[in-house]
């Protein structure tokens, strides 16, 4: 089996409403969809660049794909490790572009083996509970958004915090009084260490599942101090992009959020998961705003390795759904019983 063609398209899809987190407000999704074909099959991948997190943009992804194309044509797509090593030698960084290639290669491998990708990656779970996200707003907005998501079948809510400590405390208090749903919070690096300790201590009593990246990514030692100062488990997100980052976080956090757009795809993410498990850390699989191609890849990975938590709702905010794949049902992400990623183009 040899790669005979590689093509890509840039997507620009409006969001249903502005999506506000600690460091930005998004109104549209811009990403790149990659299609790699052999004589028999076509595999799909997706790049969802986020300059402040992945360090790349749509334009840089397209430029990177043009450089990757000559290396990929004629290669055996099932030899994923060798291909990803060659791409890493050619260009440093560019994780979302590499993730797009990686997804398509794994899609082709699983189609070749006539198996859902999750089973090739370990097959530890058949479904995984995923949080749905409440972005930043006032108390009334928070409750209204929570009600909408609960009506859609949410069993876990991830509440974005990190802008206003006092308002965040009020929001979490009001949400807990409103519902007994599972709550996790995500600061997106918005707090200082002092403010993070204050907020998390105040909301401990509201049965918070965990707090994700409350302080800046580079403050690794402060993550340890934060963990020792509060009664809520701490999950690192923006602080962890690679296997080396996981090693550096051992003993400093309770778990890590593996996002395939940060890691450069499944190949590196598998290494990260192995290190985390060996160190006794919990594993969450998260996402950017993505179509069902990226979310399907993330769900296959989470199911394959048996992740502890998932936040794989990145397609929920899109006004249009150009692809089918992962299915959300009764609070869980489920994968269709089809070879590969199971992607259908609508």
N, C-alpha and C positions, 0 to 999 in steps of 0.2 A: 504494500500500500504506500503510495507516494502522494505528496501534496502537489496538486496541479494548478490551483488558483487561490488567491487571497484577495478579498475585496472588503471594503468598509464603507459605511454611511454615517454621516453626522446627524444626530437627532436633536431637535429643539422642541420640547414639549412643555406647554404651560402647566403650572401646578393648579390644583383646584382652588387654593388660597395661598397667600404668602406664608412661608414657613420660617418661624423666628427661633433662633438659638442664641447662645451667649455672644457669639462673635460675628454673626451675620444674619441677614434675612434673605431668603431665596424666593424667587417668583417663577422660575422656569428651570427645567432640567436640560442640560446640554451634555450629551455623551456621544460615544462612538461605538457602533455595532460592527463586529468583525465576522466574516464568513470565510472559513477555510474549507476547501473541497478537495477530495481525492477522486479517483475514478468512480468510487462506489457511494461515498457518503459526503455530507457537508456538516461541519461543526460550527457552532455559534459561540461568540464571545462578546464581552461588553467592557468598555472602559468608561468609568464614571469619575473623571478627574475633579479634584477639589484642591485648588492651589495651596491653601493653608494647611492641608493635611497630607495629600499625596505629592505635592510639589509640581504637579503637571497640569496642563490645560488642554482643552480640545485641540487647539492648534499644535501644541507640542506632541500630543498623542498621534495626530495624523503624520507629523514629520517623522516621529519614531517608527511608525508602521511602515513608512516608505523605506526606511533604512533596514528594517527587519525582513522585508519581502524577499530580497535576493537570497538571504540565508535560508529561508524556509522552503522556497520552491524546490521540489525534487526530494525533500527529506521524508523519511518515514515518520508520520505524526505520532506513532505509538512510542517512540524513543524520546519521551518528554524530558527526562532529566538532562540528557545531552543537549537537546535544543535549548532549554532554559539556561543552561550553563553558557552556551554560546551567545545568547542574547544578553546575558549579564556581563559577559566580557566585552561585548560591543558597546553597550551603553550603561552607565551607572544611573541608578534611580529609575524614573519613568515607570513606577509600579502599576499604574492603571492600564497603560499600554501593554505591559507584560501580562497582566491579569487577563486581558482580552484574548491574547494568543493562548495562554495557558488554558482558559476555559474551553476554547475551541478544540485544542488538542485532546483534552480529557473527554470532551463530547465525542470526538472521533474514535478514541480508544474504546469507550464504552459501547458505542454503536458497533464497532468491529467485533466486540465480544458479546453483542446482543444482550446487554445487561444495563439496568439503571446504574448510573454512576455511583450512587450511594453504596451499592453493594460491592463495587470494586474498591471503594475507599474504606471498607470495613463493615458496613451494613449493621451497625450497632443499634439503630433505631428505625422505626417505620414512620414516625411522626415526631414533631417537636413543638412544644408550646412556644409561641413567639409573643413578645410585647408589641403593642401598638402605641404610637407616640403622641403625647400631648405637648405641643410646642409652647413657647413662652407667651404669656398674656396675663391679664389680671385674674382675680379669683372667679369672677363670673364666667370669663372665657374658658378658664380651666375646667370648671364644672360642666359647661355646655359641651366642650370637646370630649370630655370623658364620657358623658352620656351618649353622644353619637357613637363613640367607639365601642362602648358596652352594648349598644343596640346592634352593632355589627358582629358581635360575638367575642369581643376581647375578654380574656381572662387575666391578662397582665397589662398594666399601663406603665410606660416609661415617661416620666415627666421631666421636661427640660427645665433646668434652673441655671443660676449663675450670673444673673444681672443685678438683682435687687434682693439682698438677704432677707430683709423683713417681709417683703412681698412673697418671696419663695416660701417662707415659713407659714404664712397665712394660707397660701395656695395648698400646701400639703396637708395642713390641718383641716381645711375645708373639704378636700378630696376624701380624706379618711373618714370624716363625719358623714360624707355623702354616700360612701360605698366601702364594702369590705374587700374590694378587688385587690389583687397583689399590686404593690407599687414599688417601682425602682426609680431612682433619680439620676439625671445625667447633667453634670455641670459644664461640660465642654470647655474646661480649663478656665472658667469664668471667675473663680474666687482666688483670693490670697489664702495662704495656709490658715491664718488667723480667722478669716471669715468662714472658711470651710469648716473648721472645728466648731465654730459657733452655730452655724446652720445645722450641721449634722447632729450635734448634741441636742438641739431643739426638736428635731424631727424624729429622733430615735424612738420615741414613745408611740409613733404612728405605724410601727411594724413595717419598716422599709427593707425590702429584699436586699438591695445593695446600692452603693453610690458609685457612679462611673465618672472617672477623671474630673474631680472637682477643682483641681489646681493645675497650673501650667505643666505642659508635657516634660519640660527639661528639669523640673524639680523632683528628681527621683528620690533623693533622701527625704524630702518633705512628705512624699507619699508614705514612707515608713512612719514618720512622726504622726501623720494624720491617722493612719491605720491604728496606731497605738493609743490615740487620743479619743477615739469615738467607738461606739458600739455597733456601727453599721459596717458590713464588709465593704472593702474598697476594690474596685475593678479598674485596671489601667486600660485606656483606649489610645489616645493620641501619643502616649509614651511608648507604645509598642508597635513596631513595624516589621521586625525581623527576629530571627532566632537569637541573635546577639542581644537584642533588647529584652527578650524573655529571660535570658541568663542574668542580665543586669537587674531585673526586677524581682528575682527570687528572694523571698523573705521580706519584701517591701510592700507587697499587695496581696490580696486574697485570690485574685484571679486576673485574667487578661481578656480583652475583647479582640478577637482576631477578625479583621476585616480584609477580605481578599483583595480589595482595591489598594490597601496599604501594603500588603505582603508581596504583591506582584503575582498573586494567583495561588492555586491549590498546592503546587509543588513545594513552595516555601512554607505555606501554612501548615502542611503536614509535619514538617520539622518543628515548627513552633509548638504545635499541639503535643508532640512527643516530649519536648523539654518541659512544658508546663505540667503534664501529667507526672513525669518523673519527680518534679519538684513539689508535688502535692497542691498545685494551683488549680482553681476552677477555670473552665473555659466557656466563654461566651462567644458566639459568632454573630457579628453585626454587619451593617451595610451602610452605604451611602444612599442617596436617592438614585434608584436604578429601575430599569425595566424588569420584567420577569425573567429575562436571560440571566442577569446578574444575581437576582434573588433566588432563582432556581439553582445556580451554581453554589451559592452560599448554603442553601438548604441541603443539597446533596452532601456537601462537606460536613455540615453540622450533624446530619444523620449518620454519615459514614463513621465519624470519629466518636459519636455519642456525646456531643457537647452538653454541658450542664444547662446552658441558657442560650436563647436566641433572641435577637432583635432584627428580624428579617421582614420588614414591612415597607421597604423603600419604594415600592411601586404604588402604594396606597394614595399618595398625593398627586399622581399624574392624572391630568384630564383625559388622556388617551392611553389605551393599552394596546400597543402594536403587536405584542407577542403573548402567547399562552404558554404556561408551564406549571409552576408551583400553584397549589390550591390552598386557600385559607378556609378552614372549617372548624367551627366550635372552639376557636382559640388556638388551633394548631396549624402548622404548615405541613402539607402532605404533597408528595411527589407522584405524578401519574406513573402508572406501571408501563413505562416505555423505555427503549434503549437510550443510552446517553443522557443528556440533560432533559430530554422530553419536550423540546421547544417546538411550538407551532407558530407559523407566521400568519397573522390575521389579515 
